[in-house]
Amino acid sequence: MFQISVVQMSRSDVLSLYRRVLRIARSWKAQSALPHDTDTERKYIAQEARTLFRQNQHITEPESIKRCIEECEARIEIGLHYRNPYPRPTYLPPMGLATQKGRKLRAQQRLRKQAKPVYLQSHDET
């Protein structure tokens, strides 16, 4: 019974978050104030939300759902603060490009994964 209430609560949280993102997309104004840029950024926000929410719709673990909600909230706050809907770049840690195979490469991949900010957890490694 506890599991059902957590899932229902998470579902309502996720749906309200999705609606919030779509409302932000509708009212978004680009920093350049050019209509073309505003339209492009609005479409990007809505498409990114659709893609990520559909990609994660099958997640059922409460901890994973919580991490996805935190990521979405972080991306909203960063986007609103910087007036830029696109993900901020991540930088490799020092010695970030291992030239060897094996243990050093695995260590560098582990460091990159640990250095990835919460707002980019949904994005694949580049």
C-alpha positions as protocol buffer text, in pm:
chain_id: "A"
residue {
  index: 1
  type: MET
  ca { x: 0 y: 0 z: 0 }
}
residue {
  index: 2
  type: PHE
  ca { x: 287 y: 238 z: 78 }
}
residue {
  index: 3
  type: GLN
  ca { x: 438 y: 169 z: -266 }
}
residue {
  index: 4
  type: ILE
  ca { x: 116 y: 273 z: -441 }
}
residue {
  index: 5
  type: SER
  ca { x: 95 y: 604 z: -257 }
}
residue {
  index: 6
  type: VAL
  ca { x: 460 y: 683 z: -339 }
}
residue {
  index: 7
  type: VAL
  ca { x: 400 y: 602 z: -707 }
}
residue {
  index: 8
  type: GLN
  ca { x: 81 y: 811 z: -718 }
}
residue {
  index: 9
  type: MET
  ca { x: 254 y: 1101 z: -543 }
}
residue {
  index: 10
  type: SER
  ca { x: 550 y: 1076 z: -781 }
}
residue {
  index: 11
  type: ARG
  ca { x: 317 y: 1062 z: -1079 }
}
residue {
  index: 12
  type: SER
  ca { x: 142 y: 1384 z: -978 }
}
residue {
  index: 13
  type: ASP
  ca { x: 479 y: 1550 z: -909 }
}
residue {
  index: 14
  type: VAL
  ca { x: 611 y: 1445 z: -1249 }
}
residue {
  index: 15
  type: LEU
  ca { x: 297 y: 1558 z: -1432 }
}
residue {
  index: 16
  type: SER
  ca { x: 300 y: 1897 z: -1261 }
}
residue {
  index: 17
  type: LEU
  ca { x: 669 y: 1934 z: -1347 }
}
residue {
  index: 18
  type: TYR
  ca { x: 595 y: 1847 z: -1710 }
}
residue {
  index: 19
  type: ARG
  ca { x: 318 y: 2107 z: -1722 }
}
residue {
  index: 20
  type: ARG
  ca { x: 552 y: 2362 z: -1566 }
}
residue {
  index: 21
  type: VAL
  ca { x: 814 y: 2301 z: -1836 }
}
residue {
  index: 22
  type: LEU
  ca { x: 555 y: 2337 z: -2111 }
}
residue {
  index: 23
  type: ARG
  ca { x: 428 y: 2662 z: -1956 }
}
residue {
  index: 24
  type: ILE
  ca { x: 785 y: 2792 z: -1947 }
}
residue {
  index: 25
  type: ALA
  ca { x: 823 y: 2697 z: -2313 }
}
residue {
  index: 26
  type: ARG
  ca { x: 507 y: 2888 z: -2408 }
}
residue {
  index: 27
  type: SER
  ca { x: 615 y: 3204 z: -2228 }
}
residue {
  index: 28
  type: TRP
  ca { x: 988 y: 3183 z: -2313 }
}
residue {
  index: 29
  type: LYS
  ca { x: 1157 y: 3489 z: -2464 }
}
residue {
  index: 30
  type: ALA
  ca { x: 1507 y: 3461 z: -2607 }
}
residue {
  index: 31
  type: GLN
  ca { x: 1778 y: 3693 z: -2475 }
}
residue {
  index: 32
  type: SER
  ca { x: 1831 y: 3832 z: -2824 }
}
residue {
  index: 33
  type: ALA
  ca { x: 1461 y: 3928 z: -2839 }
}
residue {
  index: 34
  type: LEU
  ca { x: 1450 y: 3815 z: -3202 }
}
residue {
  index: 35
  type: PRO
  ca { x: 1126 y: 3633 z: -3290 }
}
residue {
  index: 36
  type: HIS
  ca { x: 1314 y: 3360 z: -3479 }
}
residue {
  index: 37
  type: ASP
  ca { x: 1540 y: 3286 z: -3180 }
}
residue {
  index: 38
  type: THR
  ca { x: 1243 y: 3285 z: -2944 }
}
residue {
  index: 39
  type: ASP
  ca { x: 1055 y: 3035 z: -3163 }
}
residue {
  index: 40
  type: THR
  ca { x: 1362 y: 2814 z: -3196 }
}
residue {
  index: 41
  type: GLU
  ca { x: 1423 y: 2810 z: -2820 }
}
residue {
  index: 42
  type: ARG
  ca { x: 1055 y: 2748 z: -2741 }
}
residue {
  index: 43
  type: LYS
  ca { x: 1050 y: 2450 z: -2977 }
}
residue {
  index: 44
  type: TYR
  ca { x: 1373 y: 2320 z: -2825 }
}
residue {
  index: 45
  type: ILE
  ca { x: 1236 y: 2339 z: -2470 }
}
residue {
  index: 46
  type: ALA
  ca { x: 913 y: 2158 z: -2560 }
}
residue {
  index: 47
  type: GLN
  ca { x: 1089 y: 1893 z: -2768 }
}
residue {
  index: 48
  type: GLU
  ca { x: 1354 y: 1830 z: -2502 }
}
residue {
  index: 49
  type: ALA
  ca { x: 1083 y: 1792 z: -2237 }
}
residue {
  index: 50
  type: ARG
  ca { x: 883 y: 1549 z: -2450 }
}
residue {
  index: 51
  type: THR
  ca { x: 1190 y: 1343 z: -2533 }
}
residue {
  index: 52
  type: LEU
  ca { x: 1324 y: 1317 z: -2178 }
}
residue {
  index: 53
  type: PHE
  ca { x: 987 y: 1256 z: -2014 }
}
residue {
  index: 54
  type: ARG
  ca { x: 903 y: 981 z: -2265 }
}
residue {
  index: 55
  type: GLN
  ca { x: 1250 y: 832 z: -2229 }
}
residue {
  index: 56
  type: ASN
  ca { x: 1202 y: 811 z: -1852 }
}
residue {
  index: 57
  type: GLN
  ca { x: 833 y: 716 z: -1837 }
}
residue {
  index: 58
  type: HIS
  ca { x: 909 y: 352 z: -1758 }
}
residue {
  index: 59
  type: ILE
  ca { x: 1115 y: 426 z: -1448 }
}
residue {
  index: 60
  type: THR
  ca { x: 944 y: 283 z: -1139 }
}
residue {
  index: 61
  type: GLU
  ca { x: 1209 y: 299 z: -865 }
}
residue {
  index: 62
  type: PRO
  ca { x: 1137 y: 589 z: -626 }
}
residue {
  index: 63
  type: GLU
  ca { x: 1506 y: 684 z: -603 }
}
residue {
  index: 64
  type: SER
  ca { x: 1544 y: 701 z: -981 }
}
residue {
  index: 65
  type: ILE
  ca { x: 1226 y: 905 z: -1011 }
}
residue {
  index: 66
  type: LYS
  ca { x: 1355 y: 1142 z: -743 }
}
residue {
  index: 67
  type: ARG
  ca { x: 1687 y: 1186 z: -930 }
}
residue {
  index: 68
  type: CYS
  ca { x: 1502 y: 1261 z: -1256 }
}
residue {
  index: 69
  type: ILE
  ca { x: 1282 y: 1518 z: -1080 }
}
residue {
  index: 70
  type: GLU
  ca { x: 1589 y: 1682 z: -925 }
}
residue {
  index: 71
  type: GLU
  ca { x: 1758 y: 1694 z: -1266 }
}
residue {
  index: 72
  type: CYS
  ca { x: 1455 y: 1855 z: -1425 }
}
residue {
  index: 73
  type: GLU
  ca { x: 1423 y: 2114 z: -1150 }
}
residue {
  index: 74
  type: ALA
  ca { x: 1794 y: 2195 z: -1176 }
}
residue {
  index: 75
  type: ARG
  ca { x: 1769 y: 2241 z: -1553 }
}
residue {
  index: 76
  type: ILE
  ca { x: 1467 y: 2468 z: -1510 }
}
residue {
  index: 77
  type: GLU
  ca { x: 1644 y: 2685 z: -1254 }
}
residue {
  index: 78
  type: ILE
  ca { x: 1965 y: 2707 z: -1459 }
}
residue {
  index: 79
  type: GLY
  ca { x: 1772 y: 2785 z: -1777 }
}
residue {
  index: 80
  type: LEU
  ca { x: 1568 y: 3058 z: -1610 }
}
residue {
  index: 81
  type: HIS
  ca { x: 1868 y: 3206 z: -1434 }
}
residue {
  index: 82
  type: TYR
  ca { x: 2093 y: 3224 z: -1740 }
}
residue {
  index: 83
  type: ARG
  ca { x: 1806 y: 3277 z: -1988 }
}
residue {
  index: 84
  type: ASN
  ca { x: 1949 y: 2993 z: -2194 }
}
residue {
  index: 85
  type: PRO
  ca { x: 1749 y: 2673 z: -2247 }
}
residue {
  index: 86
  type: TYR
  ca { x: 2042 y: 2468 z: -2374 }
}
residue {
  index: 87
  type: PRO
  ca { x: 2245 y: 2246 z: -2139 }
}
residue {
  index: 88
  type: ARG
  ca { x: 2557 y: 2406 z: -2003 }
}
residue {
  index: 89
  type: PRO
  ca { x: 2880 y: 2244 z: -2123 }
}
residue {
  index: 90
  type: THR
  ca { x: 3072 y: 2004 z: -1907 }
}
residue {
  index: 91
  type: TYR
  ca { x: 3445 y: 2010 z: -1897 }
}
residue {
  index: 92
  type: LEU
  ca { x: 3672 y: 1714 z: -1864 }
}
residue {
  index: 93
  type: PRO
  ca { x: 3871 y: 1682 z: -1543 }
}
residue {
  index: 94
  type: PRO
  ca { x: 4248 y: 1738 z: -1569 }
}
residue {
  index: 95
  type: MET
  ca { x: 4414 y: 1459 z: -1767 }
}
residue {
  index: 96
  type: GLY
  ca { x: 4067 y: 1389 z: -1904 }
}
residue {
  index: 97
  type: LEU
  ca { x: 4175 y: 1224 z: -2225 }
}
residue {
  index: 98
  type: ALA
  ca { x: 4342 y: 893 z: -2160 }
}
residue {
  index: 99
  type: THR
  ca { x: 4550 y: 780 z: -2453 }
}
residue {
  index: 100
  type: GLN
  ca { x: 4594 y: 427 z: -2327 }
}
residue {
  index: 101
  type: LYS
  ca { x: 4353 y: 140 z: -2313 }
}
residue {
  index: 102
  type: GLY
  ca { x: 4262 y: -56 z: -2009 }
}
residue {
  index: 103
  type: ARG
  ca { x: 4282 y: 60 z: -1651 }
}
residue {
  index: 104
  type: LYS
  ca { x: 4364 y: 428 z: -1716 }
}
residue {
  index: 105
  type: LEU
  ca { x: 4083 y: 460 z: -1968 }
}
residue {
  index: 106
  type: ARG
  ca { x: 3834 y: 301 z: -1727 }
}
residue {
  index: 107
  type: ALA
  ca { x: 3954 y: 533 z: -1451 }
}
residue {
  index: 108
  type: GLN
  ca { x: 3902 y: 835 z: -1677 }
}
residue {
  index: 109
  type: GLN
  ca { x: 3553 y: 715 z: -1774 }
}
residue {
  index: 110
  type: ARG
  ca { x: 3469 y: 679 z: -1405 }
}
residue {
  index: 111
  type: LEU
  ca { x: 3599 y: 1032 z: -1335 }
}
residue {
  index: 112
  type: ARG
  ca { x: 3391 y: 1175 z: -1621 }
}
residue {
  index: 113
  type: LYS
  ca { x: 3080 y: 1002 z: -1489 }
}
residue {
  index: 114
  type: GLN
  ca { x: 3143 y: 1136 z: -1138 }
}
residue {
  index: 115
  type: ALA
  ca { x: 3211 y: 1488 z: -1272 }
}
residue {
  index: 116
  type: LYS
  ca { x: 2884 y: 1500 z: -1466 }
}
residue {
  index: 117
  type: PRO
  ca { x: 2650 y: 1755 z: -1306 }
}
residue {
  index: 118
  type: VAL
  ca { x: 2301 y: 1658 z: -1191 }
}
residue {
  index: 119
  type: TYR
  ca { x: 2136 y: 1861 z: -1466 }
}
residue {
  index: 120
  type: LEU
  ca { x: 2299 y: 1651 z: -1739 }
}
residue {
  index: 121
  type: GLN
  ca { x: 2244 y: 1299 z: -1609 }
}
residue {
  index: 122
  type: SER
  ca { x: 1995 y: 1221 z: -1889 }
}
residue {
  index: 123
  type: HIS
  ca { x: 2235 y: 1308 z: -2165 }
}
residue {
  index: 124
  type: ASP
  ca { x: 2454 y: 1040 z: -2317 }
}
residue {
  index: 125
  type: GLU
  ca { x: 2830 y: 1056 z: -2296 }
}
residue {
  index: 126
  type: THR
  ca { x: 2982 y: 1257 z: -2577 }
}
